[in-house]
Amino acid sequence: MSNNGLAALNHVVALGGGHGLGRVMSSLSALGPRLTGIVTTTDNGGSTGRIRRSEGGIAWGDMRNCLNQLITEPSIASAMFEYRFSGNGELSGHNLGNLMLKSLDHLSIRPLEAINLIRNLLKVDAYLIPMSEQPVDLMAIDNMGNEIYGEVNVDQLNAIPQELQLYPRVKATAEAIEAIHKADLILIGPGSFFTSLMPLLLIDELSVALNECRAPLIYIGNLGKELSPSAASLTLNEKLLMMEHKIGRKKIEAIIVGPRTNIDSVNQQRIITQMVLEAEDIPYRHDRELLHLAIENSVQKLIAAAIL
């Protein structure tokens, strides 16, 4: 590979959910169709949770969030997609984008077709793939041995769960597995550790694909403190080891973190990029240009170490 870094990569895959994955995708949007996002689909809160309880199906909220952040050409379609109902009626709090995706899901053979229809409508070049096209929830075994169902409840746990599972067991979307095997570079994070990142690794085919693929994996850490008390108690190294335990081998070659992150526990064999990443408007969110710079920096270090 040349030293052109990101510009020379044919296929970059980013994994995560919601706001975090959306930031990563939008920071790399210049890659166009060479960029693929694999999106967590276990959300059961807010508008998404209400739709799932009444209509079933996969969680659309994180997918909608990613699409929102990839819109580069404002239009009537994009304004509709981002619209949220107010007031006190039955639609209050619902996001029209969620309802559009759900209605297209009813009209389509596959959820992935619904996503591609919306991508074309919004003129989004990057690909987005749900981790699974089957409805699934996150389930934790808490420190007392109780089964805790749903992302919202798992996020409220005070102690690190004994185990995380998907309920029911589901298969990965075939295109997600294909994307991982074709990838030159894979990114995971930022995002809520137990509810945005770990669900992806709980699908056997996804973790096996990550184990088998040759592309290096970069972990992007959060800037703000985790809202989940149990996730907030984890060190950076504990997070890396928990992810690699699911993958089945040491896989995370590089990490990107902000200047306030404690990196003392991290094995120094990993490539570390530590720099200011905060957005000026929302300090716990990544600035897109700074994040792009940090990813480019990490790619150059991977090239220098002959890992990429």
BELVEN-V155194 format. One record per backbone hydrogen bond with DSSP energy under -1.0 kcal/mol. CO is the residue of the C=O (numbers start at 1). NH is the residue of the N-H. If there is no record, write none. Layout:
co->{CO	CO}
nh->{NH	NH}
This chain:
co->{4	5	6	11	11	12	13	14	15	16	17	18	19	20	21	22	23	24	28	29	31	32	34	35	36	37	38	39	45	46	47	48	49	50	51	52	60	61	62	63	64	65	75	76	77	78	83	85	89	91	94	95	96	97	98	99	100	101	102	103	104	110	111	112	113	114	115	116	117	118	119	127	129	131	137	138	139	140	141	141	142	146	148	150	151	154	157	163	165	167	173	173	174	175	176	177	178	185	186	187	188	192	192	193	203	204	205	206	207	208	209	216	217	217	218	219	228	231	235	236	237	238	239	240	241	242	243	244	251	251	253	254	255	256	257	258	263	267	271	273	277	282	285	287	288	289	290	291	292	293	294	295	296	297	298	299	300	301	302	302	303}
nh->{7	8	9	184	185	36	187	38	189	40	21	22	23	24	25	26	27	28	31	32	34	35	12	127	14	129	16	131	49	50	51	52	53	54	55	56	64	65	66	67	68	69	79	80	81	82	96	93	92	94	85	99	100	101	102	103	104	105	106	107	108	114	115	116	117	118	119	120	121	122	124	37	39	173	167	150	165	148	162	163	145	142	140	154	155	157	230	141	139	137	176	177	178	179	180	181	182	13	218	15	220	196	197	198	207	208	209	210	211	212	213	186	253	254	188	256	232	234	239	240	241	242	243	244	245	246	247	248	217	253	271	219	273	221	275	261	266	270	255	257	287	285	279	291	292	293	294	295	296	297	298	299	300	301	302	303	304	305	307	308	306}
